[in-house]
Amino acid sequence: MKPKAISIIYWALDVLFTLAMLGDAYGGITKQEAGQEVLKHLGYPVYMMVIMGVFKLFGAIAILQNKFTTLKEWAFAGFFISFVGAFASRAFVGDKVTLLLPPIVMLLIMFTLYYFWKRYQAVNNL
C-alpha cells in the first residue's frame, strides 16, 4: 500500500474513532439518561459514568496525537479494557447478541486504527 493511502486511512480512522470516543465521554461526563439506564441494568453505580467519561476524554486526546507514543499505547490499552469490559458485562447479564456487537465492532475499528498507526509510523520513520 502506498504511503499516501496509509496516511489517509490512518487519519480518517483516527478522527472518526476520536469523535466517537469524545461523544461517549461527553455522554458519561454529563450523565445522559440512556447511559444511566444501561449502567443500572448492568449493576454498576451511575458515578462510574463520570469516571469512565473523563478517562475516555483523555484517552481520545491521547489517541489523536502522535508525539507521545507511550501515552498513545496506554490509551489503546485502556480502550481495549473498556470494550472488553462492556462486552463481558453485557454477556454476564444475559443481553441479546445485538447488544453484544457494538463493543466488538468498536474493538475491531480500534485494532484497525492501531494497525494503520503502526504502518503510518513505519512510513514516516523511513
C-alpha positions as CSV (number, residue, x, y, z in Angstrom):
1,M,0.0,0.0,0.0
2,K,1.3,3.5,-0.9
3,P,2.4,5.8,1.9
4,K,-0.3,8.4,1.0
5,A,-3.1,5.8,1.2
6,I,-1.8,4.7,4.6
7,S,-1.8,8.3,5.8
8,I,-5.3,9.0,4.6
9,I,-6.7,5.8,6.1
10,Y,-4.9,6.3,9.3
11,W,-6.1,9.9,9.8
12,A,-9.6,9.1,8.7
13,L,-9.9,6.3,11.2
14,D,-8.1,8.3,13.9
15,V,-10.5,11.2,13.6
16,L,-13.6,9.0,13.4
17,F,-12.6,6.9,16.4
18,T,-11.7,10.0,18.4
19,L,-15.0,11.7,17.6
20,A,-16.9,8.5,18.7
21,M,-14.9,8.4,22.0
22,L,-15.4,12.1,22.6
23,G,-19.1,11.7,22.1
24,D,-19.1,8.8,24.5
25,A,-17.0,10.8,27.0
26,Y,-19.5,13.7,26.8
27,G,-22.4,11.3,27.5
28,G,-20.6,9.9,30.5
29,I,-19.5,13.2,32.0
30,T,-23.0,14.8,31.6
31,K,-24.7,11.6,32.9
32,Q,-27.0,11.1,29.9
33,E,-30.2,9.3,30.8
34,A,-29.6,6.4,28.3
35,G,-26.2,5.7,29.9
36,Q,-27.7,5.8,33.4
37,E,-30.3,3.2,32.4
38,V,-27.6,0.9,30.9
39,L,-25.4,1.2,34.0
40,K,-28.3,0.4,36.3
41,H,-29.2,-2.6,34.0
42,L,-25.6,-3.9,34.3
43,G,-25.5,-3.3,38.0
44,Y,-22.9,-0.5,38.1
45,P,-23.2,2.7,40.1
46,V,-24.1,5.8,38.0
47,Y,-21.0,7.7,39.2
48,M,-18.9,5.3,37.0
49,M,-20.2,7.2,34.0
50,V,-18.3,10.3,35.0
51,I,-15.1,8.4,35.8
52,M,-15.2,6.5,32.5
53,G,-16.2,9.7,30.7
54,V,-13.1,11.5,32.0
55,F,-10.8,8.6,31.1
56,K,-12.4,8.4,27.6
57,L,-11.8,12.2,27.1
58,F,-8.2,11.9,28.0
59,G,-7.8,8.7,26.0
60,A,-9.3,10.3,22.9
61,I,-6.9,13.2,23.2
62,A,-4.0,10.7,23.6
63,I,-5.1,8.7,20.5
64,L,-5.3,11.9,18.4
65,Q,-1.8,13.0,19.0
66,N,1.4,11.3,17.7
67,K,4.1,12.9,19.8
68,F,3.8,10.8,23.0
69,T,3.7,7.3,21.6
70,T,3.8,5.5,25.0
71,L,0.8,7.6,26.2
72,K,-1.0,6.6,22.9
73,E,-0.2,2.9,23.5
74,W,-1.7,3.2,27.0
75,A,-4.8,4.9,25.6
76,F,-5.3,2.0,23.2
77,A,-4.9,-0.4,26.1
78,G,-7.5,1.5,28.2
79,F,-10.0,1.4,25.3
80,F,-9.3,-2.3,24.9
81,I,-10.1,-2.9,28.5
82,S,-13.2,-0.7,28.3
83,F,-14.6,-2.5,25.2
84,V,-13.9,-6.0,26.5
85,G,-15.4,-5.0,29.9
86,A,-18.5,-3.7,28.1
87,F,-18.9,-6.9,26.1
88,A,-18.3,-9.1,29.2
89,S,-20.8,-7.0,31.3
90,R,-23.5,-7.3,28.7
91,A,-22.8,-11.1,28.3
92,F,-22.9,-11.7,32.0
93,V,-26.3,-10.1,32.4
94,G,-27.6,-12.2,29.5
95,D,-28.2,-9.4,27.0
96,K,-29.0,-10.3,23.4
97,V,-26.4,-10.6,20.7
98,T,-27.4,-7.3,19.2
99,L,-26.3,-5.6,22.4
100,L,-23.0,-7.6,22.5
101,L,-22.0,-6.5,19.0
102,P,-21.3,-2.7,19.5
103,P,-18.2,-3.2,21.8
104,I,-16.9,-5.8,19.4
105,V,-17.3,-3.6,16.4
106,M,-15.5,-0.7,18.2
107,L,-12.8,-3.1,19.2
108,L,-12.3,-4.1,15.6
109,I,-12.2,-0.5,14.5
110,M,-9.7,0.3,17.2
111,F,-7.5,-2.7,16.1
112,T,-7.7,-1.5,12.5
113,L,-6.7,2.0,13.6
114,Y,-3.8,0.6,15.7
115,Y,-2.6,-1.4,12.7
116,F,-2.7,1.7,10.4
117,W,-1.0,3.8,13.1
118,K,1.9,1.4,13.2
119,R,2.1,1.4,9.4
120,Y,1.9,5.2,9.4
121,Q,4.8,5.3,11.9
122,A,6.9,3.0,9.8
123,V,6.3,5.0,6.6
124,N,7.2,8.3,8.4
125,N,10.3,6.9,10.1
126,L,12.0,5.8,6.8
